């Protein structure tokens, strides 16, 4: 089993702190496994089994606890006076009004509380109001390439080809059969679509929703707008409005399927309000729905780099410098790093296309071009790096 070290370290630092630890992420990205790994860590620190209460609300045997008061009372009865009890509530958004149980447990000095959820509703509305300033969110993603390679081993290039093709959902990485893997990923997609979006949002026009999803999956790394998507779908006979498209996109973001990168004016030092890009939580989902149709390798590489920057704790925008674009402006604290991503820059025109925008930036923050090339190129302090080396480096 691959240790999800980046997330485990965050949980270790927060152990026994008077704050609710909220782990969010798309379904099947490894949240439940992370909780189990952390529970093993607790035991290695001398925590007794009876000090750990773990409830997974996807387990039908826990159905009697789907009432928030029953849940609260069940946990309270097992608390040990004078000792910390570590409470893990997995997929807790399944419990109506779970916020009331969480709030009541949180105020107890001998409860260290950890919850997970597969939808951003977990942190919206009443919970955010009740627990404002009293929770910290840990956003979880499927395997990075480094985690995937640690899991599968073997030749680095072979591992990369499989990761680029199939994505990084942890259980899918165990499956050797293409058809079984496809069925498994389709199961994730269908569950997210029907449970987290259609049912929760009350969407009746599912074919239209799937058309929006396929459009976005087909245009990852491209600048889009709700109006552009609505106009395109309408022209193909699926009449819709920008507001409907916007609502669908929001639902996909709330289910952690889609991530938005806003535009940032580097010279003006401000975010722009329109024409953003969207990236998928896992490139394997794109291939699942679209096959290899119109697969732009550069944009798929962008998607993988974007997710890696998110994992490393950056806030990531797309950049604008004059009339030129920068693939990523990665912010962390007061620091900033600029990235261009391309399959190759060995062709002189490709080299100029990628380096020219970076040379237009007047500040002295680091600037990189990430490519699949093995030969290192660059000038004026701009460094070119191999994408695999970048993805496998310790950070």
Residue, then its C-alpha position, 0 to 999 in steps of 0.5 A: x500500500x502506498x503511503x499518502x505521505x503528503x496528506x499524512x504529514x498534514x494530519x500528523x501536524x494537526x493531531x490533537x489540535x483543537x480544530x476539525x480536520x476535513x479531508x475532501x476530494x473526488x470519490x475513490x481518490x483514497x480518503x478512506x485509505x488515508x484515514x486508515x493509514x493515519x489510524x495505524x500511525x496513531x496506534x504506533x504512537x501508543x493510542x489504544x484501539x478503544x480510543x479510535x471510533x471510525x464510521x464509514x457512512x457508505x457501509x450499510x451496517x452504519x445506517x442506524x447512525x444516519x440520524x445526527x442525534x443517534x450518531x452523536x449519542x453513539x460516539x459520546x457513549x464510547x468516549x473515555x474520561x481523561x483520554x483523547x478519543x479520535x473520531x473519524x466520520x467518513x463520507x459524513x455528508x450522507x447524514x442529514x444535519x450532520x453539522x449538529x453532531x459535528x458541532x456538539x462533538x467538537x466542543x468536547x475537550x477529549x475529542x479529536x475530530x476527522x471528517x471526509x466528504x466527496x462534495x463541496x457542500x460539506x463545507x458550505x452553508x450551515x457547517x461553514x457558519x457553525x464552525x467558521x474558523x474551527x476547521x481546516x480543509x485538506x484537499x485530496x487528489x488521486x495518485x500523483x505520478x510519483x505515488x503511481x510510480x512508487x506503487x507500480x515500480x518497473x521502468x519509469x517510461x512504461x509507468x508514465x505511459x500507463x499513468x498518462x493513459x489511465x490516470x491515477x485513481x488508486x484502485x484502478x492502478x491495481x487493475x491490469x485488465x483494460x475492460x475491468x479498469x474501464x468499468x471501474x472508472x465508469x462506476x466512479x463517473x456514474x456515481x459522481x454524476x448521479x449521486x453528487x450532481x443529478x440527485x443533489x442539484x435536482x437536474x432533470x436534463x441528464x443528456x444536456x449535463x453529459x454534453x456539457x461534461x464532454x465539451x469540457x473534457x474535450x477542451x481541457x487547457x483551452x480558454x472557455x466561457x459559459x456562453x461559448x459552451x452554450x452557443x456550441x451546444x445549441x448549434x448542435x441541437x442541444x439548446x441551452x443557456x449560459x446560466x444553465x451551463x454555469x450551474x452545471x460547471x459549478x456542480x462539477x467543481x463542487x464534486x471535485x471533478x473539475x478545477x478552475x484556473x482563473x486568468x491573472x494579469x501579471x503586469x496589472x497584478x490582478x485577477x480577470x473576471x472572464x475566460x478561464x480554463x478548466x482541468x480534470x481531477x484525473x486524465x483517465x476520465x477524459x479517455x474514458x468518455x472520449x477515447x483518444x479523440x482529438x487528444x491534445x498531448x500538450x493540454x493533457x500534460x498541462x492538466x497533470x502539471x496543474x494538479x501537481x502544483x495544486x498538490x504542492x500547495x500552490x494557488x494556480x492561475x493562468x497568466x496574461x502578459x500583454x497579449x501573450x499567455x503564460x500556462x501557469x502562475x503558481x502562488x504560494x505565500x508571497x512567492x510566485x513561479x511561472x510555468x510553460x508546459x509543452x510536449x516538445x520545444x526542439x522545433x525552433x518555432x515551438x521554442x520561441x512560442x513558449x519562451x517569448x511570453x516568459x521573457x516579457x515578464x519583468x520580475x525576477x520570480x523563477x520561470x520554467x518550461x516543462x517538456x518531455x524533451x531530454x535535452x535542456x534548453x533555456x536562456x535569460x534565466x529561464x530553465x527548461x526541465x523534463x516533466x518526469x523529473x519535475x513530477x518525481x522530485x521531492x517537494 
